């Protein structure tokens, strides 16, 4: 697997398209922190680390609205291994005009665009979600 973050985002995208209730992703510290941001922002319902046979996995329960529509309508990778996208705090793009979230990897950890602007720090744009 070349890009583990793209793999995680694709698994989430495919699970929401198939109306699955949960997603299992191979564990990494970065993906766990990314999952925490998704949980804090309300894009997913729960996040757990499960271990089976010495192999850790992230178990994410997806959130759906009362009418059955997924909370995540689109999730898009911005910075890729072949082309990293770094921005200053004032240049962080807003996802869907502020209705979505842009997730940024900063020197103080992974956070949303709103929090990065508040703390006045820039970083690498990981993905946008709405």
Beta strands, then each sheet from edge to edge (+ up, - down):
strand 1: 22-26
strand 2: 44-52
strand 3: 55-62
strand 4: 75-77
strand 5: 86-87
strand 6: 101-106
strand 7: 109-112
strand 8: 123-129
sheet 1: 1+ 3- 2+
sheet 2: 4+ 8- 5+
sheet 3: 4+ 8- 6+ 7-
end
